Amino acid sequence: MLNTQFITARKLLREYKQVVEDVRRTKKPAIVTSNNVEQVAIIPVEDLKDLEMGKAQKSGQALLNLSKLFDALSKESNIPVDLATNHNYYAWGGEKDNVK
């Protein structure tokens, strides 16, 4: 954790404004510890936005990978094309839904 400052929860309580200003100004995260155990991190808003964007991109990539896998499986096996609309029929029997 390069360029990361560690502060105690007590210091955060006493010097809240200074800690937040330091993180904002220097763009260096602060890890808040309690009893020498890391509890939370205070990070610049820009870093949070970057993290959220990265998460969204990973989620999108995971969905794309799943889609590719399903596409490959459907070509290799006899998965019904109407599985999405008639999953109950294929799982438990009964009547098919005629959803269009």
Residue pairs with C-beta under 8 A, 6 or more apart in sequence:
1 29
1 31
3 28
3 29
4 28
4 29
4 30
4 31
5 22
5 28
5 29
5 30
5 31
6 30
6 31
6 33
6 38
7 19
7 30
7 31
7 32
7 33
8 32
8 33
8 34
9 32
9 33
9 34
9 39
11 19
12 19
12 32
19 30
19 42
20 42
22 28
22 30
23 29
23 30
23 42
23 43
23 44
24 44
27 44
27 46
27 47
29 41
29 42
29 43
29 44
29 47
30 41
30 42
31 38
31 39
31 40
31 41
32 38
32 39
32 40
32 41
32 42
33 39
43 51
73 79
80 86
80 90
82 96
83 90
85 97
85 99
86 96
86 97
88 94
88 97
89 95
89 96
89 97
